Amino acid sequence: MKNLVFQQLVVISESKKLGNLFKFNPHLNLITAKNNSFGKSTLAKLLVWTLGCEPYLDPTWKNLEVHCRVDFNIGENNFRIERYKKTIIIYWPDNSQKKYSNISGEYAEEFAKIVGFRALLPQRKKGVGDDFILETPPPAFYYLPFYIDQQSSWSKTWIGFSSLSQYSDWQKTIIKYHTGYLRPEHFAIQKEIAQENKERKAQIQIQQKIDTAIEIVNTYFPIPSKTIALTNEEFDILKKEVSEDISKLQAEQEELFNIIAKDKAKRTYLLSQLELANIAVDELEKDYLFSIEYHNNDELLCPLCGTIHNNSSPYRASILADKDQAIKLVQSLKKEIELIDKNLSDKNIKITILRSKINQIRNKYISKDLVLEKSSVGIDDINIFDMLTVKNVEKHVQQARANSLLLAEENELEIKRLNQKQTQLLSKEQRLSINNNFLKYLSDYIDKLDAKGVNLKSIKSPIDYNKLHGSGGAAESTRGLLAYYMAILKLIEEAENEVFASIIIDTPNQQEQANFNYKNILNFLINTIPPQAQLILCAMDCNEINCFKEKANIIELDEEKILKSSEFIKAKKLLNMDIYL
C-alpha cells in the first residue's frame, strides 16, 4: 500500500517578515512545547491547510495571511504544494506545475488523482438537474479519517474540518468508501446512474410540457358537445383540403402553442426561484441580527455541530452584501415574470387574431352532405376545422408523450440494472467480513486502551460512530474514540482504496488522562500505527511522553512559536512568490 509522507513544511508571513522551516521523519514525529500556547496545534493544521483542507484556525493566523509549502512523497514520487489564501500551486514529480484559484473543482480533482481518492458526492441542488451532478469533493473529505483535531475530534467524530456542510448527508458515503464497503468502481457506476436519472427527469419534464400543451389546446379549442360521423374517405378528403388551404395558419398556430407552453413552464420555474430568493433574504436578515447580538465575538461556536463560524466585522458586512444580492435577485426575477406575463398576453392576442382569420374560411369546410350522428344537431353548431385541428394536435402530442414515457421506462430499467451491478461489486460475505473485522479491531483496541466502560453493544459497523459519543466516563470516552479512529485506519489499510495519508493526532491527553493511561495511549500508538505509515503527534512536554520521544523526530516550539524573524529570508527563498500574482 502506498503512503503519503510529509518531508518538510515551509511557512512565511510576508507582511510580518516572519518565517520558518520544519523537517519531518518518515515514521514517528512529535510536535511539543513546554507551554500550551506556543502553536503545536497550529503547526499540525498548517500541513493539512496547505493541501487544501480547512482546519479551524484562529483569527490571529488568518490575519497573518501565511504562505505555506509542503513537500511530501508517495512511494518514489515527490510532490510539492504551495498555498496562499485560496490560491494553490501543485508541483509534480517531473517539475511541471499548475496554479489553481480555488480548492474545489479542478484542484480537488487533481489532488484526488495524486492520492487515489475516487469518491464522488452529489452537488447540493442549485438548479434543474443539479441534483444528479456528481463531483470530486475537496481534500478535507480524503483527509478526515487521518486527522484528529484537538478542538472537536475528541468529543465527536468526522468533524475535524470546517466547510463540510457543502454536501448533504455525505458521512455514510465517505465512511463506506474509506473503509472498503464501497469500491472505486461504485462511483464509476454511480456516474452512469446519475446520467440515466438526469435523462429520465428530462423525459418527465417533456411529458409535463406535453400535458401543458394539451391543456392549452383544450382551452382554446374546446371539444364540441356534438360530433360528426365521417367515413374514412370523407375524413381523408376533408383533411387534405384543410391541409392545402390552411397549412400556414396551422403552422403559426402550433408555433404559438409551443411558445406559450415554454413560457408557462419557465414562469412556473421562476416563481419557485422567487420563493427561494425571498426565503434567502429572510434567512440572511436573521443571520445578521443574530451576528450583531454577539458583535464583540469574532467567532461563534455552533451549538449543534461544533462548527466555528466567523463573526468578524468584515464577515457581518458580507452578510449584508449577500442580502443585497438576494434582494436584487428577487427584483430581477419579478421583472422576468412580468415580462413573461406580457409575452403570454401578446400571444393570446395573436391567437385571437389567428382565430378570426380561421373563422373567415371555416364555412368552406362545412359540408351539408355530411351525415350527422344525431339529426337534431344543427350544422352551424359544428366547427369541422376545430375538430380536425384538435384531432391532429392530440394525435401528435399523444405520440410524443408515448415516446417520452418509453424512454423514461428505459432509463428506469437501466438504473435498476446499474444498481444491481453496484451491489455485486462486494458480496454479502465480504461486507460481513468487513463488519466483523471492524468489531474485532474496535474491541481489541478498547481492551488495550483500558476503556471497557465504553458500551459497544449498539455498534455494528463504522457508520454507528454517533453511538460512541459520550459512552463511558469522560476519560474513557476519549480512549474509546481513539480506539474507533485506529479501527477505521486499520480498515483503510486493508481496503487499499486510496493512498494511506500521514496520521496527525493533536494532543491525545484529553480529559486529564491518568499518567498510566497516557503512557499506555502513547505505547498503543507506537505499536498500532502501520510501520510504513507516518505519525505526527502533538503533545505537551512532560515525563509521560518520554517513551514516544525516544523513538520520534522532535519539533520543539518555544516562546517565538512557529514564525521567527531570523528564518524569514531562508524560508522565503524556498517559496514561489508568483503565487501572489
Disulfide bonds with the S-S distance in Angstrom:
none
